[in-house]
Amino acid sequence: MSSDSMVYTMGTALNRAKDLNLRVQILLQGHWLSGRVIDLDGQGLVLEREDTDHVVVRLDVVAAVRVNGSAPDEGDSAPMPDHVPQDFAVPMPRG
């Protein structure tokens, strides 16, 4: 059974922002940090800030992500393959 839905997670948003060189804001313990995502993996991210410094943040402490760019269109999502469970996250197609 295929689905036209897309799983859009904080990790997906951060990856998309990195790929498109978009500015982001991340919420950490009630405070917003802004910058550009330089790198990220499943554990953390490197955020370059405007004043030329950078911070390394564990992803498990990020409460929210704002991406300064348009949201992906519904048409951007690819159908889920039949063999993938519906609760499995898949990467967004790159546009």
C-alpha positions in Angstrom: 0.0 0.0 0.0 1.5 3.4 -0.9 0.8 6.7 0.7 1.1 10.2 -0.5 2.1 11.5 2.9 5.5 12.8 3.9 7.2 12.6 7.3 8.6 16.0 8.1 10.7 15.9 11.2 13.1 18.4 12.8 16.0 16.4 11.3 14.4 16.7 7.9 13.9 20.4 8.3 17.5 20.9 9.3 18.8 18.8 6.5 16.7 20.7 4.0 17.9 24.0 5.5 21.5 22.8 5.2 21.1 21.7 1.6 19.4 25.0 0.6 21.7 27.2 2.7 18.7 28.6 4.6 18.8 30.3 8.0 17.2 28.5 10.9 16.3 29.2 14.5 16.4 26.4 17.0 14.7 26.5 20.4 16.9 25.3 23.3 15.6 25.5 26.9 13.4 28.5 26.1 16.0 30.4 24.1 16.1 30.8 20.3 19.5 30.5 18.5 19.8 31.5 14.9 22.2 30.7 12.1 23.0 28.4 9.2 23.3 24.6 9.6 26.9 23.7 8.7 26.7 20.0 9.4 24.5 17.5 11.2 24.2 13.8 11.9 21.8 11.7 14.0 23.3 13.1 17.3 23.9 16.8 16.8 24.3 19.8 14.6 26.8 22.6 14.0 25.2 26.0 13.7 27.2 28.9 12.3 26.0 32.2 13.8 26.2 35.7 12.3 29.0 36.9 14.5 31.3 34.2 12.9 31.2 31.9 15.9 29.5 28.5 15.9 27.7 26.2 18.3 27.4 22.5 18.5 24.0 21.3 19.7 22.7 17.9 20.7 19.6 17.2 18.6 17.8 15.6 21.6 17.6 19.0 23.3 16.1 20.9 20.4 12.5 21.6 21.2 11.6 23.3 17.9 13.0 24.5 14.5 12.1 27.5 12.4 13.3 27.5 8.9 13.5 30.9 7.1 12.2 29.6 3.8 9.1 28.2 2.3 7.7 24.9 3.4 8.0 22.0 0.9 5.0 21.6 -1.4 2.8 18.6 -1.0 3.8 17.7 -4.5 7.4 17.4 -3.4 6.7 14.3 -1.4 7.4 10.9 -2.9 5.0 8.0 -2.3 6.1 5.5 0.3 7.3 2.2 -1.2 5.0 -0.8 -0.4 7.7 -2.6 1.6 8.4 0.4 4.1 6.3 0.4 7.3 4.1 3.6 7.6 5.9 4.7 10.8 9.3 4.6 9.1 10.8 8.0 8.3 12.2 8.5 4.8 14.2 11.4 3.5 12.5 14.1 1.6 13.2 14.2 -2.1 15.8 16.9 -3.0 14.5 19.6 -5.3 
